[in-house]
């Protein structure tokens, strides 16, 4: 029997022309950009026509390049960082991105789907796609629709919401102004958050990378179709990339990685390691504003820690592959850590703080370990030192990634979301 459902009819129109509009893109980026790249490769491998449009905050012109077979256009928004734009209701790069997309859509009207990937790319992509009757989607990778910082975290603690008091403190941190002056900016902060939420609420589909993110933002988007579509991890691709590097070349080591900033909780990791008195060396891959303080803390605690600074993606994958275990602390509710997923995909055990999306990725004691305090960390690292337990956890982690986060698992979710968005666009279902 022929299936004439809207989803089936939309799927019959494949392949699609898809524009992925993103804040960042490899090689010089973090997990968000690499997740966008993984999506671009999977869509290309399945026959879709994919173009990546990335924001470049360091330039003022438009440039093009090819990265691993994917065409990338970088739109410079440096000149948009004016006082007027910074004080506007919409994020500073909104008008520049909207203008570029508007011009390009008029020149290339054959695009089917506009899929925004993050904060700066989200609202303008939805706005322009809607104006041109294109299917529009926005992926939310952290908490930016409900938090100016995207973290729901400020002043060394998890934020409990945008109260006037909290926003006053947040504005002090955001603008580096004294509290009385920052209080004046609270209405501005509320206006910008409202503009962000409105900007993506008009998308045909809003996708979040984890249930943790969906639960945090969906109350702000009550009439919006929000679905969870996790990041994709191409197991073959990360194995090939990791094989290009030879890890640390040292004795057994623990690895931690990421941007060295307060939300990532590396200070919590150092304190916990001091308390459990572990002598296995810790390698830190990453850079950021907290690096100097962390180096000083590690020295004062007499911990065996090596800070490598920023390393490129293949180098990081080699380090992940060869580590005894990868430890990912967190002060905030990590949405869906790509480092964790890639580590699991390489068969290396992960020890992560029991926060946010980490609870969705790891079955503690089976495919890794979730910890809440130093005693949990001590127990996990004791198990990691057992070769049998380490191999068991690594195999279970690899199986979990293959089952839940591989292209075979996630692409059908993406295709279904695209098909539903196309059908809504065809029927003129635009939110006002």
N, C-alpha and C positions, 0 to 999 in steps of 0.2 A: 504494500500500500504506500502511495506517495505521501511524504511528510510535507504538508504545506504550512507548518508552523512558522511564525515570524523568524525564529532562530534559524530554522533549516533554510528558509528562503534567503536570509542574509548570508549564511555560510556559502550558499551557491554562487554568490558574487565574487568569491575569492579568485585570484589573489587581489590584495588591496594595496593601495598606495598610502603609506603611513608616514607621517612626520612625527618624530620624537623630539619634543622641545624640552631642553634640559638646562639646569643651572650650571652643571659641570660635566666634563667628559674626559676620558683618558687621553694621554697617560698620566698627566699630573693632577690626580684627584683622589678622593676617598671612595668609600663604599657606594655612595649614591650614583656617582658617575659610572663605576664599574658595573653596577646593577643595570643601568640604562644600556650599557654596551652589551651585556649578556642578552638583554631583551632584543636589541637590534640584530645581533647575530642569529638568534633563534628565528626571528621573523624572516630574515634574509634567507636562511637555510630552508625555510618552508615556502619559498617562492614569492614572498611579498616584496614590493618596491619600497625600500626604507630610506629615508633621509633624516639625518640628525641635525638639529639646529641648537647650538649651544650658546650660552651667554659667556662673554669674556669681559670681566670687570677691569682688565688691565689695558684694554685697547679702545680706540674710538672708531675703528673701521670694521669692515666686514671681510673676513678671510675664509678660504676654503682649504680643506686637506682631506686625505684619506687615511683612516686608521684601521688596520687589520681588515681591509676590504670594505669598510663602511664610509660613505661620504659624509663629511662633517662641515657644516657652515658655522663659523663663530661670529656672533654679532657683538661688536664692541659697545659697551654701555658706560665706559669710563666718564664720558662727558655728561652723562645723566646724573652723576652723583653731585648734584647741586644742593645748596641749602633749601631752595624752594621744593625740590623733589623730596628731599629727606623729611621735610616738614609736611608734605602732602598726605592726603588720606591713603593713597595707594603707594606701594613700595616703589623705590626710586627708579627702577628700570622698567616699570610697567609700560609707559608710553613708548619707549624706544623699541621694546620687543613687539608691542602691538603694531607699531608702524611698519616694522620690517615684515611681519607676518601678513599684514594687509597688502603690502606691495607685492610680495611674492605670490600670494594666493591669486591676485589678479593676473599675474604673469604665468602661473602654473595652476590652472583651475582643476586639474585632474586628480587632486589629492582626495582621498576618501575619509581619512581619519587623522585628527590632530590629538596627540597624546602627550600631555604635559607631565613632567617628571618631578617637579619640586616647587619650592616657595616662589621664586622669582618668575619661573616659567608658567606656573599654574593659572592664575587669574587672567593674564593677557591672552594666553592661548585659548582659554575657554571663551573669552569675550569675542575674539576675532573669528574663531570657529563657528560660534553661534551666529554671528552676523552673516556668515557666508553659507549657512545651512549645511555645515559639515558635522560629522559625528565627532564629539569632543569627549575626552576622558582626562582625568587628572589623578595621578598617583600621589598619595600623601605618605611620605617616608619618615616623618616625625610629627611633632605636635604644632606645626606652624599655624594652622587655622585657629588655634585657641591660645597661642603663646607667641609673643613677639620674638623670643629667642628660639622657638621651636623645640624647647627642651622641657617645659613645665618645671623648671628648676632655676632657682636664683638664690643668691645670698647664702650659699653653702647648704641648701636644703631643697627637698622636693616642694614645689609650690602647690598650695591647696586651692588655687583659683585666683581670678582677677578681682579681688576685693580692692577697694580704694587704697587701703594700707599697703597691700602687696604691690599694687601697681606703682605707688609712690616710690617704694624701694626699688622696684624694677626700673623705673625711669631714672633713678639716680645711677644705677648700674649702666643703663643703656646710653645715657647722654653724658655721664660723668659730671653731673650737676649736683649742687647741694639739695637737700630734701625740700625746702620751701619752694624752690624754683621747679623741682621735679614734679611736685604736686600739681602745678599748673598744666603739666603735660599729660595728666591722666585722661582727660577727655580725648586728647589726640590719640592716645594708645587704644582706647576703646573704639574710636572711629576707624583706626587702621585694622584692628582685628575684625570689626564688622565688615570692612571692605574685603578682606581676605576671604571670610566665610561666604559672603555674597558672591564673590568672584568664582569660587569653585562650585557653589550650590547650583549654578546654572549648567554645569556639565551634565551630559547624558549619563555618565557613570563616574563615580568617585571610587577609586581603588585605594585600599590601605595595605601596607605590607604585612600587617599582623593584626590579630584580634585586639591586642593591647592598644594599638593606635586607633582602631575603629571605635572601641569603647570610650576612648578619651575624647574623640571629636564628634561622634554622631549626635550627641545632644545639641550641639551647636548647628547641626545641619538636619533639622527634623524632617524635612520633606525631600531629602536627597537620597538617591539610590547609592548606598555605600556597600561595597563588597570587599572581601579580603582576597587579594592575589599576591602571594609572597614573591620575594626575589627569586630569580632563576640562578642556579649554579650548574654550569656545564662541566660535568665531571671530567670528560676527556680534555677539554680546554685547559682546566686548571692543572691537570697532571702534566700536560705538555709544557705549560708555562713554568711549572715547578722544576721540571727536568732540566731547564736551561740554567739553573742555579744549583749550587752545591751546599746550601744551608749555611750553618754557622762554622762548620769545620772545627768545632770544639768538642770537649767532653759533654756528656749528657747535660742538657740545659732546659730550663723552662723559658717560655717566650710569652711576652705580652706586647700588644701593638695597638696603635691608634694615635689620634691627636692628643697631645699632652696638655689637657685642659681640665679644669676642676670637675666638670660633669662626668668625665670618664673614670674618676675614682682611683687613679693610680696611687694617690697618697694612702688610700684605704688598703691597697694591696701591700705597700711597703710596711705599713704598721702591722698588718696581719702576719707578714713573713717574719718580722722581728719578734712577734709574740710567740710564734711556733718554733723559732730558732732552727730554721731549715738551712742547710749549707749547700743546696743545689744552686748553681749559678742561674741568675735571671737575666735574660736578654730583653732589652726594651727597644722596640722598633717604632720610631715615630718622633715627631717634633711638635713644638707648640709653646704657648706662653708659660706653661708650668714647668718646663724642662729644668731650668736652673734650680728652682726650689726642690724639685724631685731629686736631682743629682746631689744637692746638699743634704737632703734627708737621708738618702741611701748611704752617703759617706758617714754621717753622724751616727747612723744605726749600725755601721760596720757590716753592711749587707753586700754579698757578692753580686753586684749589679753592673751590667755593661749597657751603656746608652749608645745605640747605633745612629741615632738621628733618623731622618726620613730615608726610606729605602723604596726602590721602585717595586712594582707589583710582582714581577717574577721573582725577584730577590726575596720579597716577603713570603711568597708561596713556598720557596725553598726552605726558608726558616721554619715555617709552619709544619712542613712535611717532616723535617728532621728533629723537631723538638720532642722532648720527653712528654710534654703536654703544653697546651696554650692556655694561659690564665687570662680571663677577661673580667676585670673588676668593673663596677659601675656605680656611680652616685645617683644617676637619673634612671628612669625606666627606659632602658635601651629598646628601641622599636623592633628592629630585626637585624642583628649584627651580621654583616657580610663576612667579616673575619671569622666569626663562629661557623657559619655555614661552609665556608671554603675549607676551614680546618677539618671539620667533620667529613667533608667530601674527599679529603686527602687521607682519611683514616687515622688522624691524630686525635688523641683524647682532648677534650675541652673541659676546663673547670671555669665556671662562670657564676657571677653573682645572680641570685634568684630574683631577677627584676624584669618587668616588662615582657618583651617578646622572647627573652631567653627561656622563659618557662614553656613556651610553645615549641621551641626547637629541641630542647634536651630533655630526655627522660632520665632523671637523676639516678645514678647508680647503674644505668644500663647503657645509654649512648653518650655518657659524659657525667659530669657532676655539677649540681647546683649548690651553692654555698651561701650562708647568711652571716656567718661570723668566723673568727679565727679557728674555733674548734672544728667547724665543718671543713675549713680549708686544710687543716692538719690531717683530718681523716681522708679527704680526697687525695691529697698528695702522697699519703702513705700507700693508698691503693694504686696510684699511678706508678709507683716504683716497682710494683709487681708486674713482671712481663706478661703473665697470663691475663691479669685484669686489664692491663693496657691494651693488649691485642683484642680482648673481648669488647671493650668499649669502643675501640677504633672500628671494628667490623660493624658493630651495631650503629655507630654514627654514620658510617658510609651507607648502610642500608636505609637509614632514615632519610638522608639527603636524597638518595635515588628515588625513594617512594614519594617524598613530599615536595622536593625543591628542584628536581631535575627538569630539563626541557620537556620530557615526556609527561611529567606530572603537571607542570604549570602552563605550558602552552595551550592546552584545551581551555583552561580558565581564561586566558588572555583572549583567545579566539571567540569564546562565548561572550565576553564583555564587549569586544569589538562588534560582534554581530548584533547584540542587543542595542548598542549605541547607534549603529547604522540604521536599524529598524526604527528607533525612536526619531532619528533625524529625518528619515523618509516620511514619517507620519507627522512631522512638525511638532514633536513634543519638546518644546523648549520651555524651561522654567522662566517665569517673569520675576 
